[in-house]
């Protein structure tokens, strides 16, 4: 049974830098709960949880929903949904997008039949995309043949892609950004590797394989004055030194290329749980969609299965700056897109609805 808490407080609102224009058109606001999962803590500390509060009294309402069931995937009292009403938010949010993160899992012919891309997963992935209809999709581990299949079967999307070994003609893994060309226009793009020689395919520190980030500047076709950046990345696995450098390189790139005004979204398989201390600088610099969305499946929602029922982790993430995130969802139900496809990949797709 869901526990619903509704209470009223006298709280305070001040504009965020760069967002002076305010309106009551949208009655929501999101904040980062980080590891705060206790309803009791929320009730006692609600006024301290968001930097908007100052001396201007504004009545507002908060509704907290808990999960209907307690499973090993979530803490017993984890917060599933938070709703705010009667709060002012930026009035100039004119662009709405649905952004997806998905490690598609490279096609390996040696895998069991139920895991092969051509055998069962390809059709399920197309059904998934057609069901969710994301405007931007960030993919990792996408081989050349898989990218070609997606291009043929997802005709509404254009592709930006680059192989992690730097050889465009080979069939190896690629980072890919799919985007609806009728919704957004590609302005520019670039790439770098997590390495001491980031301009060429390479690996450094304790990484066992090269890992790449591609990033792009897009322009909304709904509002041609609104540009935004998307970073698509894949961190090295089991390599804490390289992962720490990867966090630093991502932040430095955003500071240099994006700046402090343009919205930016970072989507990736980071091979790290949200609670990892390696991610702390990133959590301080950006917001996490799972922790801040108005409606969220939660920061502990499983995004990795490893093709096993018992090897479940949260490794995939969506971070952002200068946007409002309404939703965060992970499509991690089994057989969701076909009776013969138990797992759509060894990772699950996750997505957020954003506005800026």
N, C-alpha and C positions, 0 to 999 in steps of 0.2 A: 504493500500500500504506500502510495506517495505521501511524503510529509511536505506540506505546503505551509510556509511561514509568511505572513503578510504583516508588515508593521510600518508605521509612519514616524518620521523623524524630522526635526528641523535641521537642515544641512545647508551647505554653502557652496556657491559656484563661482569660479572665476575663469576667464577665457584662457585657453592654451596659447602659447606664443605662435603667432602666424595665423591664428584662427579667431580674430577679434569679433567678426560678425557672428552674432548668435541668433538663434531662432528656436521657437517651440514647435516647429513643424514635425520633428521626430522625437518621440519620447523615450529615447534609450541612450545609454552610455555604457562603455565597457571599461573594465580595469583589470589589472593583472593580479590574480589571486595567488600566483606562484604556488607554493606548497600549502596554502591555507585551505584545508578541506573540512574543517569543523564548523558546523552550523552555529554552535555556541560561540565560537571565536568570532564568527562573522557578525553575530548579533551584538557582541560586546565592543567590537572594534570597527564597525562599519564607517564611522566618521574619519577614521585614520587611513582608510584604504585607498583613497583617491586624491590626487593633488588638486582637483578642481575646487575643493572647499575653501572658502574664505569667510568674510563677515557679512555677506549678503544672504539673508535667510530665504530659503526656498523649500517648500514642503515637497517631499517626494515619497514614493512607495517602493518597497523592494519585495519581491516574491522569490522565495528559494524553493527549489524542487530537489528532492533527493531521488536516487535511483529506486525503482520499484523492487529490485532484488539486489542482494549482496552477493557478489561472486569474487573469485580470486583476481579478477581483472581490475577491480576497483576497491578502494578503501570502503569500509562499512558505511561511513557517514559522508562519503564524497558528494560534493555538490554537482548536480547534473545541469541545473538551469538557474539562471539569475535574471530577473527582469526588473528594470527601472522604468518608472514613468514620471511624467511632469518634470523632466530635466531638459535644460537647453543644450543643444549640440550645434556644431557648425552649420550655418545656413547655406553654405555654398557647396554642399555635396551634390554634385550633378552626375557623377559617373558611378554606375554599379557594375560589378564584375563578379564572376564565380571563378575562383582560382583553385586548381587541383595540383597536388603532389602525388607522384606514383612511380615507384621503382617497378618497372614492368617485368623484370627478370629476363635476362638474355635467353635466347633460344638454344637449348642444348639437346642434341639428338639422343644423347646417351641416357637421358632421364627417363623415368617410368612414363608410360603412355599418358597417364592422367596429369602429368606435369608439362608435357611438351606444348610449345606455343602453337604450332600448326595443328596438333591433334585436338586440343580442346580449349586452350586459353585464348587464342586469337579471337574467335567468335564471341566469347564471353566478354572480352575487353571492349569490343565494338558495342555490344549491348550495354555495357556499363557506361561508356561515354555518351551514347545516345540517350540513356536514361537520365544521367546527371546534367548533361549539357554544359560543361564548363567552358568558359571563354578562354582561359589559359590553362595549359597542362604542362607541367614540368616532369620529364621522364628521365630515369637513369637506367643504365644497362641495356639500352635499346640498340640492338644490332642493325646493320644496314638493311637486311631483308625484312626485319620487323618494321623499320621506319617506312619502307616501301609499301608494306601491307597496310599500314595505317594511312598512308597517303592515298591509297586506292579506295579505302573503305570509309574514310572520314573526309569526304570531299570539301566540307565547309572549313577545314583547318589548313593553314599554311604551316611550314616547318622551318625552324631554325635549329641546326644541329651541328655537332662537331665531335670527332672521335677522340677518345682519351689518349690514344697513342700518336695523335697528330697526323695520321695518314688517312686522308679523306677517301681514298679509293678502296681501302680494305673493308672487311665486313665486320670489324670488331665493335666493341661497345661504344655508344655515343650518349652524350647528354643531349636532350632534345627539349625544345620549347615549342609546343603546338599552340597556335593562336587563331581565333576566328577572325579572318581577314575582313569580314564585314563589320566587325565590332571594334577592332583596333588596327592601327597601322604601325609597322615596324619602322623606327627612325634610325637606329644604329645598334650595333652590338659589338661585343668583344669577349675575350676569354683569358683565363690564366690557370696555371697548374699550381697545386700545393707543393711548392718546391723552392729551393734556393735559386733555381733558374726558372721562374714562373712563365716565361714567354715561350718555352719549348716543352714538349712532352717529356716529363721527367718526374722523379720521385726523390724525396730527401727525408732526413731524420729517420724515424723507425717505420716508415711506410713500406709495405711490400709490393705495392703496385701504384702506377700513376693515377691520380684522381684530378678531375677537371671541374672548373666552374665556367659556365657561359652566362652572360648577362646581357640584357637588351633594354633599350629605351623604346617605349611604345607611346602612341598618341591615340587618345580616344576619338572615335568617329562620332560619338554622341556629343561631345564637348571638345572641340579642337584646341581649346586652351589648356586642356588637362593632359599632361604627360605623366608617365609613371615608369618605374624600372621593375624588372623581374630578374632575379638571380636563381639559376638552377644549378644545384651543386650535389656532389657526392663525396663525403669525407672518407678517408682511409679507415679500414676496420682494424680494431685491436692495435692501435698505434697512438697512444696518448700524446706523445711529443708532436707528431705530425698533426694530430687533431687540434692541439692547442695553437699551433702555428696557423692552421686553417681558419680557426675563429678569428685570429688577429688579422689575417689577410682579407677575410670577408669584410670585417669592420673597416679596415683601411681603404679598401676598394670603394665601399659605399660612401665613406666620408669624402673621398677624392672625386669620384665620378658622379655621385648623386647629390651630395650636399644636404642641407638641413631644411629643405622646403618641398621637394618633390617626393610623392609617395613611392615606397619601394617595398617589394615583397621578396622574401627569401624562402625558397622551397627546396627541400633536399632530404636525401637519406643521409643523415649525419652519423649513423652508426653509434649514437649516444642516446641514452635516456634523458628525459627532460631534467631530472634531478642531478645529472652529472655536473660536478664542479667545473669541468672543462668548458661548459656552456655559460658559465656565470657572466663573463664579459659580454656575450651576445645577448643574454637576458637583461642586462643592464642597459644596453644600447638600443635594443629593439623590444617590441612586445611579441608575445607568443599567442597565436590565434586560439589555441585550445584553452589557454588560461584567461583570455579576455573577451571571448565572444559572448554576445548576449545569450545565445542558446548554444551549448557546447556539450559534446560527448565526454569532455574532460581530458586532462593532461595524461591520464593513465590509460586511455583507450588504446587497445592493442593495434599496432600498425605492421607488425612483423610476425609471421607464423613459421617460417623455415620449412614449409610443407610438412609440418608436424603439429599435432594437437597440443603438445606439451612444451614447445619451444617458442613461447610468445613473449614479445618485447615491444617497446615503444621506441622506434628508431627514426621515424620520419616526422618532419616538422614543417610548419609554416610560421615564419616570423614576418613582422611588418613594421613600418614607420609611417606616420602621417596618413592614417586611414581610420575608418570605423569598421569593425568586424562584427557582423550580425550573427553569423553561424560558424560552427566548426563541427564537421561530421566525418566519421571514419566508416567506410563500407566494409565491415569485417565480419559479416555473416557468411556462413558456409553455404555453398550451392546457390548463391544469390542470383547468379546470372547464367544458370544452366544446370540441369540435373546431373550432367556428366562432368561438371567442372567444380570440384570441391573448393579449390583455391585458385583465384584469378591470377595470382602471382605468389611469390614467397613474401611479398609485402602487400598491404591493402592500400587502395586509393583513399585519400583524405582530401577534403576541400572546404573552402570558406567562401561565404558571400561577403563582399567588402564594398564600401562606398567611400568616395573622396571627392 
